[in-house]
């Protein structure tokens, strides 16, 4: 079962508490946070992304629909409202489901199951999209992105260090980064791309990855600490 991290967005405190009470009884669901306005939700999503938002449509200032439209990469959304006339508009925005208040637990369960199925489908699609084959010597080798420890650039070649071995491929580092398209990787230097899950420690301008010291570029250091180390 895919675990869903959720954000509840509703301007009515009682509605928030009722939704939280229901969700905490459902296996595979974690309520990460709640908020009472679309503007507050926008900030929370920027600081701490979630898989799914339970989003009230009618809120003062910016509506739930307007929030979805202004988010660059919105999470999955289940709309909640007391007004059925917004249903078609919600589906135009590719929401997972549309719940009319008052919300019954069985109906909520079906909506959550839809979100779990969709998350699983997205995950499988991402794995297929990130599947990587490289030409190494006289054959093509399939590499799982999560097995890559770090990549070293050498002009028009890259040396890919993995948990299974090292492979040399005739391509640029930028081309490989585009193929990976994975948030787990960060370019710490013009010549080095690292799998952030393999980082042991950071000391000064050095990043220790699986026991090996790699240079951390001075002009990338601030962004690295902000995005990866969260400092």
Helices and strands as residue ranges (DSSP letters): E 4-9, H 13-23, E 29-35, H 38-47, E 52-56, H 64-70, E 76-81, G 84-86, H 87-92, E 97-100, H 105-129, E 132-136, E 139-143, G 145-147, E 148-154, E 157-162, E 166-169, H 173-180, E 185-189, E 192-195, G 196-198, E 199-203, E 206-209, E 212-215, H 218-224, I 225-229
